[in-house]
Amino acid sequence: MELGEPDESGRRRPIPIKGSEFQLACDMAVVAIGAGPNPLLTTTTAGLDLNKRGYIVADPETGRTSKAGVWAGGDIVTGPPRSFWPWAPGEKRPIPSMIT
């Protein structure tokens, strides 16, 4: 996806990039929604290191965890944001919001 031109509200909408689709083989994908670590995931996954707050310990550059073949990113690693900062974990450049 790429951002299109701003519409009448000033928002730039995502537009598909033709030919950029790809498939990624994996054994399992976990849909991660919520505001905290799911205890079912973190207590039943042997070999997964957690920090003192129960979030997954992952390499900040690669997302690799202590469990072979498992990568993590986003709030399950960093914890929920303390203020509203819309950003993508891979972006590494938070964009301050207008909400305070």
Rosetta blueprint (number, residue, H / E / L):
1 M L
2 E E
3 L E
4 G E
5 E E
6 P E
7 D L
8 E L
9 S L
10 G L
11 R L
12 R E
13 R E
14 P E
15 I E
16 P L
17 I L
18 K L
19 G L
20 S L
21 E L
22 F L
23 Q L
24 L L
25 A L
26 C L
27 D L
28 M L
29 A L
30 V L
31 V L
32 A L
33 I L
34 G L
35 A L
36 G L
37 P L
38 N L
39 P H
40 L H
41 L H
42 T H
43 T H
44 T H
45 T L
46 A L
47 G L
48 L L
49 D L
50 L E
51 N L
52 K L
53 R L
54 G L
55 Y L
56 I E
57 V L
58 A E
59 D L
60 P L
61 E L
62 T L
63 G L
64 R E
65 T E
66 S L
67 K L
68 A L
69 G L
70 V L
71 W E
72 A L
73 G L
74 G L
75 D H
76 I H
77 V H
78 T H
79 G L
80 P L
81 P L
82 R L
83 S L
84 F L
85 W L
86 P L
87 W L
88 A L
89 P L
90 G L
91 E L
92 K L
93 R L
94 P L
95 I L
96 P L
97 S L
98 M L
99 I L
100 T L
